[in-house]
């Protein structure tokens, strides 16, 4: 590639006009056709201007600690359980991290996005905690009803947002879930857990960390509530 093309691509914004003038003069003295030089300078200036304005998004993942292994102390456990992928409102599955400038308004960070669909993250966390709880004979991903599970769990991630109120930043996580029998669809248990917390710093990374903590706490509350319901029912049925 001719040298004047390479120089045009690397020139900074502040000096591009001075560079253009000096290069033009040098080209005239060396006999480089003006139309070729003009094309090279135009491409270089456009490239230097446009490349400087590109910003790529940052991606964040919810990070949950592994649940502690709990020795199975209860003599009675419920049957097999299948967990459907959790649902969510449309605004939580657009990819962008959500914040609320006010209680009535929903906004999206343009350059801060989820690396994984939060619905999948909360589903995997729920399965992980249920398996660790020992409440059920087995816990697996729902396979469309082709398996032989006794119970089916479904749920909704209703809130996963940063809240901006009176100059303070907090996060809100709300999860609802329902347990039904696989054969009849009878509701065995249902509950909702809502958690809020304040991040250590006013940064996106700290906000995501707080969301992870509060989601873990909400799932833990739901699993505990579920166990309090299904274990007595299972014991009564034996």
Buried (B, 14 or more C-beta within 10 A) or exposed (E): EEEBBEBBBEBEEEEBEEBBEEBBEEBEEEEBEEEEBEEBBEEBBEBBEEEEEEEEEEEBEBEBEEBEEEEEEEEBBBBBBBBBBBBBBEEBBEEBBBBBEEEEEEBEBEEBBBEEBBBBBBBBBBBBBBBBBBBBBBBBEBEEEEBEBBBBBBBBBBBBBBBBEEEEBBBBBBBBBBBBBBEEEEEBBBBBBBBEBEBEEEEBEBBBBBBBBBBBBBBBBBBBBBBEBBBEEBEEEE
